[in-house]
Amino acid sequence: MSKLPLLPINVAGQWLLGKGEEYESLYPATGEPVARLRAAGVQDVNEAVAGADHAFRTSGWAQMLPHVRAGVLHRVAALIRERSEELAQLQRQDNGKPISETRALVASAAGTFQFFAAALETLEGTITPSRGPYVTMSVHEPMGVVAAITPWNSPIASEAQKLAPALAAGNAVIVKPAEVTPLLALELAKICEAAGVPKGIVSVLPGKGSVIGDALTKHPLIKRVSFTGGTTTGKHIAHIAADKMMPVSLELGGKSATMVLEDADLDHAVNGVLYGIFSSSGESCIAGSRLFVARGIYDAFVARLAEAAKNLRVGDPASERTQMGPLITARHREGIERYVDLGVSEGGRIRTGGVRPQGGAFDKGYFYTPTILEGLTNSARITQEEIFGPVLVAMPFDTEDELIAQANDSIYALAAGVWSRDFKRAWRTGRAVQAGTVWINTYKQFSVSTPFGGWRDSGLGREKGREGIFQYMEQKSMYWGTNEEPIAWAN
């Protein structure tokens, strides 16, 4: 272990050392430690939940007028912006993303708090059409204590997407960040305190998902779990939630199809496909990892794509010029290498990449080159299973029906991309493909105002949009009697 000071965690507003095992958070570009902390333990979970429940019932957070609570969230957004460069550099160290990308993630987090503050302030109940001598209305109320379990690939943005709407709804929130990327969630807790969120309303419990995530999901006072991560873990959470009759939001895996039709603008399509799979080093649930190209343009398009992939700048995440940083851990890189080997054994050919870059800083960090394989079918394991890395499988198609059938032939249905100049055909294809999000002539663009989520094994529920607040609220129907006479039945 290094001599770095131990970082405290936040247990119901108290900053203290966790009761779990000590570990280090490593910088993926060098493998060197950037932080040392003790993970939370099950006792911390119990104390955090009890403290959060007490804060929910007594702090007045849930009872604040919406515009007052919204004002606190606006201050959270402002404080994130004030510390934007510091947070972006910390995010870079936390998971190795290029600094240009971490700056965008910090800006996204601030925008998310701002959006949900505005949405909260303008949220309305509904007076429903009366069917008798009464006024009927539908209102929404906070659930209580909710858990937000976040991934390592985009920590501050993912945490904001759960924390902001849950707080806007009036809940107490316990954040369980990924074990390997704990730093941004801890900073967000500090920012929430500074903005005026009452103590105990936000807790941050870093540690293993199998310990902390499990304990949170099973706890009887946890009223909802919002999870982003792998499909296997998501299904495990769903089983626990079913026994508790507890609602969940699950944003899970993906194996997204990108479709380049013969009439596509090839300059836009090449850049869009590259960005869709190789930005974030492919460590993205919506990465466009299955590429279908019309056979008539397949050879020319893949040749351009492979040449452009070779020229992507892989390197130091601190450099403004870097386009691809390292992968998150050495173990994750080894898993990606095994998938590439599997693809070759299944009959695939590596068109470009498929190796670790060599020399200098590359020998310390967890780097891998952008990789394109071809010669495979849509039924190959490497084409069907999520890799979560910079690996693209390219395949030709002949007809539109064949294209849609193959694009939809997956257990996942998170995202898809369509490239075509023919707006009618692009619309038809986009509606036919089964996915929670479809991009047409663009890829991997997001708006906090637009709902996001997947179908099938890609998850349940939606994040973002005005509806995102309702994911963290219970609906209640109220009837206000207006009858002049007593109910006749009892006479």
C-alpha positions in Angstrom: 0.0 0.0 0.0 1.1 3.6 -0.7 1.5 6.3 2.0 -1.4 8.3 0.7 -3.7 9.4 3.4 -6.9 7.4 3.9 -9.9 9.1 2.5 -13.1 9.2 4.6 -16.5 8.1 3.2 -19.8 9.7 3.9 -22.2 7.7 6.1 -25.4 9.7 6.6 -23.6 13.0 6.6 -20.7 11.8 8.8 -17.3 11.7 7.2 -15.4 8.7 8.6 -13.2 5.8 7.6 -15.1 2.9 6.2 -15.3 -0.4 8.1 -14.4 -2.5 5.1 -11.1 -3.5 3.6 -8.4 -0.9 2.7 -7.7 -0.5 -1.0 -6.1 1.9 -3.5 -7.7 3.6 -6.5 -5.2 3.3 -9.4 -4.6 5.7 -12.3 -5.2 3.5 -15.4 -2.6 5.5 -17.5 0.2 4.5 -15.1 -1.1 1.9 -12.7 0.0 4.1 -9.9 -2.3 4.8 -6.9 -4.1 8.2 -6.8 -6.1 7.6 -3.6 -6.3 5.2 -0.6 -9.4 4.5 1.3 -11.3 1.9 3.4 -14.3 0.5 1.7 -17.7 0.7 3.4 -18.8 -2.4 5.2 -22.2 -3.9 5.9 -22.3 -2.0 9.2 -21.8 1.3 7.3 -24.7 0.3 5.1 -27.0 -0.2 8.0 -25.9 3.1 9.6 -26.2 5.0 6.4 -29.7 3.7 5.7 -30.9 4.4 9.3 -29.4 7.9 9.2 -30.9 8.5 5.8 -34.4 7.4 6.9 -34.1 9.7 10.0 -33.0 12.6 7.8 -35.8 12.0 5.3 -38.4 12.1 8.1 -37.0 14.9 10.2 -34.8 17.3 8.1 -37.7 18.9 6.2 -36.1 18.1 2.8 -39.1 16.2 1.6 -41.5 18.9 2.8 -39.7 21.8 1.2 -41.7 23.8 -1.3 -40.5 22.7 -4.8 -39.0 26.0 -5.7 -37.0 26.0 -2.4 -35.6 22.5 -3.0 -35.0 23.5 -6.6 -32.9 26.4 -5.4 -30.6 24.0 -3.6 -30.1 21.9 -6.8 -29.3 25.1 -8.7 -26.6 25.8 -6.2 -25.2 22.3 -6.7 -25.0 23.0 -10.4 -23.2 26.3 -9.8 -20.7 24.7 -7.4 -19.9 22.0 -10.0 -19.2 24.7 -12.6 -17.0 26.7 -10.1 -14.9 23.6 -9.6 -15.2 22.2 -13.1 -11.5 22.0 -14.0 -10.5 20.5 -10.7 -13.3 17.9 -11.0 -12.4 17.1 -14.6 -8.8 16.4 -13.6 -9.9 14.2 -10.7 -12.2 12.3 -13.1 -9.3 11.8 -15.4 -7.2 10.3 -12.6 -10.2 8.3 -11.4 -10.8 6.3 -14.6 -8.2 7.4 -17.2 -10.5 9.2 -19.7 -9.0 11.9 -21.8 -9.2 15.4 -20.2 -11.4 16.7 -23.1 -13.9 14.0 -22.3 -13.9 14.4 -18.5 -14.5 18.2 -19.0 -17.6 17.3 -21.0 -18.8 14.9 -18.3 -18.4 17.5 -15.6 -20.4 20.0 -17.7 -23.0 17.3 -18.2 -23.3 16.7 -14.4 -23.9 20.5 -13.8 -26.4 20.6 -16.6 -28.3 17.6 -15.1 -28.7 19.3 -11.8 -29.8 22.5 -13.5 -32.4 20.6 -15.6 -33.9 18.7 -12.7 -34.0 21.8 -10.6 -36.0 23.5 -13.4 -38.2 20.5 -13.9 -39.0 20.3 -10.2 -39.9 23.9 -10.0 -42.4 23.5 -12.8 -43.7 20.1 -11.9 -47.5 19.9 -11.7 -50.1 17.6 -10.2 -53.1 16.7 -12.3 -56.8 17.3 -11.6 -58.4 14.3 -13.4 -61.9 14.3 -14.9 -64.5 13.7 -12.2 -66.9 10.7 -12.5 -69.1 11.6 -9.6 -69.7 14.1 -6.8 -66.0 14.5 -6.0 -62.9 16.2 -7.3 -60.1 13.8 -8.3 -56.5 14.5 -8.5 -53.2 12.7 -9.0 -50.1 13.8 -7.0 -46.6 12.4 -6.6 -44.6 12.1 -3.4 -41.1 11.0 -2.5 -40.4 7.4 -1.7 -38.0 7.7 1.2 -34.5 6.3 1.0 -33.3 5.2 -2.4 -30.0 3.7 -3.6 -28.0 4.7 -6.7 -25.5 2.2 -7.9 -23.2 3.7 -10.5 -20.6 2.4 -13.0 -16.9 3.2 -13.5 -17.0 4.4 -17.1 -18.6 7.9 -16.6 -18.8 8.4 -12.8 -19.7 12.1 -12.3 -22.3 12.1 -15.2 -23.8 8.8 -14.1 -24.0 9.8 -10.5 -25.6 13.2 -11.4 -28.2 11.4 -13.5 -29.4 9.4 -10.5 -28.7 11.8 -7.7 -30.3 14.9 -9.2 -33.8 13.5 -9.9 -33.8 11.5 -6.7 -33.0 14.6 -4.7 -35.5 16.7 -6.7 -38.2 14.2 -5.8 -37.4 14.8 -2.1 -35.7 11.5 -1.3 -32.6 10.6 0.7 -30.1 9.0 -1.5 -27.3 6.5 -0.9 -24.8 6.4 -3.7 -22.7 3.3 -4.2 -20.0 4.2 -6.7 -18.0 1.6 -8.6 -15.2 0.2 -6.4 -12.5 1.4 -8.8 -13.8 4.9 -9.2 -14.9 6.3 -5.9 -13.6 9.9 -6.0 -16.2 11.9 -7.9 -19.1 10.6 -5.8 -17.4 11.7 -2.7 -16.8 15.1 -4.1 -20.5 15.4 -5.2 -21.5 14.6 -1.6 -19.3 17.5 -0.4 -20.8 19.8 -3.0 -24.4 18.8 -2.0 -23.6 19.7 1.6 -22.1 23.0 0.6 -25.2 23.8 -1.5 -27.5 23.2 1.5 -28.7 19.6 1.2 -29.4 18.6 4.8 -26.9 16.2 6.5 -27.9 12.6 6.1 -29.8 13.1 2.9 -26.8 12.0 0.8 -24.4 9.2 1.7 -21.6 7.7 -0.4 -20.5 4.1 0.2 -17.6 2.9 -2.0 -16.8 -0.8 -2.1 -17.6 -4.1 -3.8 -20.9 -4.4 -5.4 -21.3 -7.9 -4.1 -21.1 -6.6 -0.6 -22.4 -3.0 -0.5 -24.7 -3.2 -3.5 -26.3 -6.5 -2.2 -26.7 -5.1 1.3 -28.4 -2.0 0.0 -30.7 -3.8 -2.3 -31.9 -6.2 0.4 -32.3 -3.6 3.1 -36.0 -3.2 4.0 -35.8 0.6 4.2 -34.5 1.0 0.6 -37.5 1.9 -1.5 -35.9 1.9 -4.9 -32.6 0.9 -6.5 -31.3 2.6 -9.7 -28.5 0.6 -11.1 -26.2 1.1 -14.1 -23.9 -1.8 -15.0 -23.7 -5.3 -16.2 -26.7 -7.3 -17.2 -25.9 -10.3 -14.9 -25.7 -8.0 -11.9 -28.8 -6.2 -13.0 -30.8 -9.4 -13.1 -29.6 -10.3 -9.7 -30.8 -7.0 -8.3 -34.2 -7.5 -10.1 -34.6 -10.9 -8.4 -34.1 -9.3 -5.0 -36.4 -6.4 -5.8 -39.1 -8.8 -6.9 -39.1 -10.5 -3.5 -39.4 -7.0 -1.9 -42.0 -5.8 -4.4 -39.5 -2.9 -4.9 -39.3 -0.9 -8.1 -36.0 -0.7 -9.9 -34.3 1.2 -12.8 -31.8 -0.9 -14.6 -29.5 0.5 -17.3 -27.6 -2.5 -18.5 -25.5 -3.8 -21.3 -25.6 -3.2 -25.0 -24.4 -4.5 -28.4 -25.5 -1.7 -30.5 -25.9 -1.9 -34.3 -24.6 0.9 -36.5 -26.1 0.7 -40.1 -24.5 2.4 -43.0 -26.7 2.4 -46.1 -25.4 2.8 -49.6 -26.6 6.4 -49.9 -25.0 7.6 -46.7 -22.7 10.6 -46.5 -19.5 8.7 -46.0 -17.5 11.5 -44.4 -20.2 11.8 -41.7 -20.6 8.0 -41.4 -16.8 7.3 -41.0 -16.4 9.9 -38.3 -19.7 8.9 -36.6 -18.8 5.2 -36.5 -15.3 6.0 -35.1 -16.8 8.2 -32.4 -19.5 5.7 -31.6 -17.2 2.8 -30.9 -13.8 4.2 -30.0 -14.5 7.3 -27.9 -14.3 6.4 -24.2 -12.1 3.6 -25.4 -15.2 1.7 -26.2 -16.1 1.4 -22.5 -19.6 2.5 -23.0 -22.9 0.7 -22.9 -24.1 2.4 -26.1 -20.9 1.8 -28.1 -21.7 1.0 -31.7 -19.9 -2.3 -31.7 -21.8 -4.1 -34.5 -21.3 -2.4 -37.9 -23.5 -3.3 -40.9 -22.5 -1.8 -44.2 -24.3 -2.1 -47.6 -22.3 -4.6 -49.6 -21.9 -2.2 -52.6 -19.8 0.2 -50.5 -18.5 -2.2 -47.9 -14.9 -2.6 -49.1 -14.3 1.1 -49.7 -16.0 2.1 -46.4 -14.2 -0.4 -44.2 -10.9 0.6 -45.8 -11.5 4.3 -45.0 -12.6 3.3 -41.5 -9.6 1.1 -40.8 -7.1 3.8 -42.0 -8.8 6.4 -39.8 -8.8 4.1 -36.8 -5.1 3.6 -37.2 -4.6 7.4 -37.0 -6.6 7.9 -33.7 -4.4 9.3 -31.0 -4.0 6.8 -28.2 -2.1 8.1 -25.2 -1.8 10.2 -22.1 -5.2 11.2 -20.8 -3.8 14.5 -19.6 -2.9 15.6 -23.2 -5.4 17.9 -24.9 -4.8 15.9 -28.2 -5.5 12.4 -26.9 -8.6 10.8 -28.3 -8.3 7.4 -26.6 -7.0 6.8 -23.1 -6.3 3.6 -21.3 -8.8 0.9 -20.3 -9.9 0.9 -16.8 -7.8 -2.0 -15.4 -5.3 -4.6 -16.5 -7.8 -7.3 -15.9 -10.4 -5.6 -18.1 -7.8 -5.3 -20.9 -7.0 -9.0 -20.6 -10.7 -9.8 -21.0 -10.9 -7.7 -24.2 -7.8 -9.5 -25.6 -9.5 -12.8 -24.9 -12.5 -11.7 -26.9 -10.3 -10.6 -29.9 -8.6 -14.0 -29.8 -12.0 -15.6 -29.7 -13.1 -13.6 -32.7 -10.0 -14.8 -34.7 -10.7 -18.4 -33.7 -14.3 -18.0 -34.9 -12.9 -17.1 -38.4 -12.5 -13.3 -38.0 -9.7 -11.3 -39.5 -8.1 -8.3 -37.7 -8.3 -5.4 -40.1 -6.5 -3.1 -37.7 -5.4 -3.0 -34.1 -5.7 -6.0 -31.8 -2.5 -5.3 -29.9 -1.2 -3.3 -27.0 0.8 -0.2 -28.0 4.4 -0.5 -27.0 7.1 1.7 -25.5 7.3 4.5 -22.9 4.2 5.2 -21.0 2.3 2.5 -22.9 4.2 -0.1 -21.0 2.8 1.1 -17.6 -0.8 1.8 -18.4 -3.6 -0.4 -19.6 -3.7 0.8 -23.2 -5.1 -1.1 -26.2 -5.3 -0.1 -29.9 -8.7 0.5 -31.7 -9.6 -2.8 -33.3 -11.7 -3.7 -36.2 -12.5 -7.3 -37.2 -14.3 -8.6 -40.2 -15.2 -12.0 -41.8 -17.6 -12.9 -39.0 -21.3 -13.4 -39.0 -23.9 -11.8 -36.6 -24.2 -15.1 -34.8 -20.5 -15.2 -33.7 -20.0 -14.9 -29.9 -17.8 -11.8 -30.4 -20.7 -10.2 -32.3 -23.3 -11.2 -29.8 -21.6 -10.7 -26.4 -20.8 -7.3 -24.9 -17.0 -6.6 -24.9 -17.1 -3.1 -23.4 -13.9 -2.1 -25.2 -12.5 -0.6 -28.4 -13.5 -3.6 -30.6 -15.7 -3.3 -33.7 -17.0 -6.1 -35.9 -17.8 -5.1 -39.4 -20.3 -7.0 -41.6 -21.8 -6.5 -45.1 -25.6 -6.7 -45.7 -27.6 -7.1 -49.0 -31.2 -6.1 -48.3 -33.1 -3.9 -45.9 -35.0 -6.8 -44.5 -31.8 -8.7 -43.9 -30.3 -5.6 -42.2 -33.2 -5.2 -39.8 -33.4 -8.9 -39.0 -29.7 -9.0 -38.1 -29.7 -5.7 -36.2 -32.6 -7.0 -34.0 -31.0 -10.4 -33.5 -29.5 -9.7 -30.1 -30.5 -10.1 -26.5 -29.6 -6.4 -26.1 -31.7 -3.4 -27.4 -30.1 -0.3 -26.0 -29.1 1.9 -28.9 -28.6 1.9 -32.7 -27.4 4.2 -35.4 -28.6 4.7 -39.0 -26.6 6.6 -41.7 -28.5 7.5 -44.9 -29.2 10.6 -47.0 -32.7 9.3 -47.7 -34.7 10.7 -44.8 -37.7 8.4 -45.5 -35.6 5.3 -45.5 -33.6 6.4 -42.5 -36.9 7.0 -40.6 -38.3 3.6 -41.7 -35.1 1.9 -40.6 -34.9 3.8 -37.3 -38.5 2.8 -36.4 -37.9 -0.9 -37.4 -34.8 -1.4 -35.3 -35.5 -2.4 -31.7 -33.6 -0.1 -29.3 -34.3 2.4 -26.6 -32.3 5.1 -28.5 -31.8 5.5 -32.2 -29.5 8.1 -33.7 -29.9 9.1 -37.4 -26.8 10.6 -39.1 -25.2 11.1 -35.8 -24.2 9.0 -32.8 -23.7 9.1 -29.0 -25.3 12.5 -28.6 -27.3 13.0 -25.4 -29.8 15.5 -24.0 -30.8 15.4 -20.3 -34.3 16.4 -21.4 -34.8 13.2 -23.4 -35.5 9.8 -21.7 -32.8 7.2 -21.9 -33.0 3.4 -21.3 -33.1 0.0 -23.0 -35.3 -2.9 -23.9 -34.9 -6.6 -23.2 -31.5 -7.4 -21.5 -30.5 -3.8 -21.8 -32.7 -2.9 -18.9 -35.9 -1.5 -17.3 -37.1 2.0 -16.7 -35.8 5.3 -18.0 -33.5 8.0 -16.8 -33.5 11.7 -17.8 -36.4 13.8 -19.0 -39.1 15.3 -16.8 -40.4 11.7 -16.3 -37.0 11.0 -14.6 -38.3 12.6 -11.4 -41.3 10.3 -11.3 -39.0 7.3 -11.3 -38.2 8.3 -7.7 -41.7 9.1 -6.6 -44.9 7.3 -5.7 -48.1 8.3 -7.4 -51.1 8.9 -5.1 -54.7 9.5 -6.2 -56.9 11.8 -4.0 -60.6 12.2 -3.9 -62.3 15.3 -2.5 -66.0 14.8 -1.8 -68.3 17.5 -3.0 -71.7 15.7 -2.4 -74.3 17.7 -0.4 -75.9 14.6 1.1 -74.3 11.7 3.0 -73.6 8.6 1.0 -77.0 7.0 0.5 -75.9 3.3 0.9 -75.5 3.7 4.7 -79.0 5.1 5.3 
